[in-house]
Each structure stands twice: as C-alpha cells, then as structure tokens.
Amino acid sequence: MPAKEKKELLIYISLSLFLIGRIGFRAISRVLGVLAPYFGIDGKVPCPQTIINWLTRYSLSKIWTYSGLPSVSFEKNKFVNGAIWIIDTSIALGVGKILAVLELNINHHATNESAPALKNINCVAISVASSWTGKSIADFLQQVIHITGKPAAYLKDGGLDLKKGVRLLKERGLYSHSIDDVSHVVANLLKKEYNRHPSYDGFISACGQASKKMKQTDLGCLVPPKVSTKARFMNIHRLVKWAEMILQHSPRGRTSEGSVIAKLRNSIGKLSEHRPFIKRFLRDARPLLESQKILKHRGLNFETYKECKAMLQSIPQRSQVSIGFMTWMENQLIVASSLGLNNIGMPICSDNIESLFGLGKTHGVGEVKDANRIALRLPAFCGTLPEDAAKMVMRVTVKEQQEIEKKLLSLTRQRREILPNPGSMTAVFSSEKRCYLSLLPVPKNGEKTENIIDITASCGKFIGHMKSIPDNTNNSDVTSQIRSVIA
C-alpha cells in the first residue's frame, strides 16, 4: 500500500474511532498500535496529539468547505437557503461563551421518521465571545447570511438574547420565521404554573432530605434522581414521578418498627404531605410530555396538532398550562403553514444542539474545558463521516491550523505558565490578549443561488398534494385558514 494511502487509512480509522466509537485520543493511539499489523500499517502509530490535530483540521475543513443545502422555492416566495438554522449559546470554563449555528434540512420529516439527530445536521458557523447580546448575535448571523443566504427559519429556545437577535435581523431586512423549541415551552409553562405553588418549596426540600437519608444505606437504590438547579423545570418531572412511585411503596397504616417500610418512611419524611401537589403536577405534565414526544419525532403538522389537542383533554380547559400550550401550537402551526410544512411536519425541537454542546464538553476534553478548544471541535461531531474525510484533513495545512490556534486565548497554556511560577499571574494575564475563535464558511461566489428546489413538487411523493400560502397572504388570512382546519 502506498504511503499516502496508508496515512489516509490511519486518519479515517482514527476519526471513526473518535467520532463514531466515542473513544478518547489516548485510547485511539493504543488501539491503533494493536490493530496496525492487521491493517498492513507499518511504522510508528500516531500519538494522541497527532490525532487531535487531525480532528482539528477535519473540523476546519468542514466549515471552510461548507456548501449548504439547495435553495427552496415556495411558489413565488424564494428562500435563498433551504434550511432551518438551530442557534444557541453555551458557557464553558472561563469567560468564553460559544454561539453555534447548525443547519437542519427543512424537509427533514418528509424523509425521516424520527427526531433530528447529530447525523442529520451540519455546523454552518461557530464563534466564541466573552458575552453574547442580541446585537452581537444579530451581527454574527448577518455575516453568515451574507455568505450562505438567509435560512427559512430559526429554531431556538426561549432565551431573550436569541429572540432579540432574530428580531434585529428582521428590522435589518433579513427576515426569517422563528420557531420556538417545544421542550423549553413545556418547561416554561410548568414553571409559571408551579414555581410559586405553596407546596413547591416544601416538596423540593423533602426530596433533598430523602436523598441525604437514603445514601449509604440499604435504600441507596431508591435515591431520587438528580435535577439541576439551573433549568430545573426541564427535568423536574423525573423527580415528581419518582415521588409518586416511592410513595406507593409506603401505604397508609401502621408498620412494625425496624422493618424496611419503617426505614423508608423515616427517609422520605414529610414527602407524603405533598401528595396533592404530586397528583396535580403529573396531571398537567404527563399530557404535555406525551405531546412533546410526538412533536419531537414527527414534527408539527395538522395531524400531530390534533393528536396533542386530544391528549390535553385530561387537563382542565381553564388551566393556564393547557391554554398556553394550545396557543403556542396554533402560532407555530401558522409558521409551519407559511413554510409549506403543515402536512409534512415542521421540526420543533432543538435537542440536537444541546447534545452537541454536551458531547463537546465531555468527549476528548480534559479537566480544563476551554471554550475555544471545545468550539474548534464541534463541527466535527455534526453530520456523518464522509469517505473522503482523510482527504479533507490533508487539504488543511499545518500552517493554517497553527495560524488559527496560536492567536486563541488558551486556558491550558495560562494554567501551565502560572501554576509552577508564583508571582507570574499578573504578568501572564496582562500580556495575553483575549482572542476568541470565529469560524465562518468560505464564500462560493454565488453558487448556491443557482440550485433551487420547489418543495411543493419535491414533497408530493411523500404527502400528496400540498397547498402553499401565496406571497400576498397576510398573517390574519393565514391564521383564519389554519383555524378553519384545526377547529
């Protein structure tokens, strides 16, 4: 085998082990040492740093060679970019904050029967800053739009900075529809309803006390699930479900002293006093969570809307939880209809960007979770690994990689310079500039605008005839058409 082909094989295997096998850099080097003879690879196996460099160059190549999805045309209304952009920010160690822009095919649910996963998305652009405001988010997205064209819609959570950024783009004449993530909508509805409930604080305290008393005992297998204090209502239903199940193991009535039931009652303390709160919370949460599951996997369309509406019948009609969720679904169905997705299914979930951030912060990262280093690797986790991945790595030179990395603020470098040298802290912090990563696609001289797909024609084989909303239809007309169908 020629030397070049051997290197390409090594690169491809290394990337596969890291991105698909989820094996760390040091482990990959050891695995290659074992498998090298079977692949006919002679000589020294790559060290962990070499594999890290390959991954970095692959990530850079993915951004720089981004070609984007074909443009989409809805009758006379042409969208320059046939994608939904999923946008979100995430913190890391230090002051750096990551902003990621991911691309999801607007037609995802016509060709897939499951929720979007990391393999279904691509990273369009990524940037790190000390902080992100609505204006700075709009400025960065505008830079990306000038290269790739504007997306059909933005999919985001309820963050005010993201909402303001999208609004500022609209004011600048770069309007795209806005889709609100279903998970955050459900969490905010439950928070608004139950955060000030008289039993809420007592319930949380009782669960905390139960956890302390159960640990290091025979009842250790029954400890309540951990729920983060930040964004608690995203997962608090798990805690309430646990409370419901654990109380079923403590029936009313007397029990013998020293029995397992007596130990359980001693551990859960005053949790039984919150039975009405638990019952009411689950009455509201279960239909919402089932609806959320349907919308994540199949998208929002007329059919899923009606299914979710039927599930909400178990919640009193005057409940603000039910009213809020129905209002949100109707508003988002108007967006889906405007995009021609009211029969296909509009992607409504941004879980994949949360998964990307979580994966980037845990896989292949040491104890110093540097925002620049994490952001530099995130594009590699998106999409599938192509057959020419090794060639993509080799197209990026060592010099190009070094030119980017040497300018970036590195927490690892600061740590190595400061810890062994007392008294050097002031000098290091004052001499090193705060330089953050910003990766955008390379302009393609207008190639994208020549490739346009009419979604009303391409999707017919999946859903039959689909009616589009004409350009001159205003919001009130669209709303009346939607309400006439879903009534």
PEPEGI-V319088 format. One record per helix or strand of 3 or more residues. SS is the DSSP state (~ for helix, > for strand). FROM is the first residue (numbers start at 0). LEN is the number of residues. If there is no record, write none. Layout:
SS:FROM:LEN
SS:FROM:LEN
This chain:
~:2:17
~:24:15
~:47:17
>:70:4
>:76:3
>:82:9
>:96:9
~:107:4
~:117:3
>:120:9
~:133:15
>:152:4
~:159:12
>:176:4
~:181:13
~:199:15
~:219:3
~:231:3
~:235:13
~:259:39
~:301:13
~:319:19
~:350:12
~:370:11
~:388:7
~:397:8
~:410:9
~:424:7
~:447:3
>:451:3
~:454:4
~:459:4
~:474:12
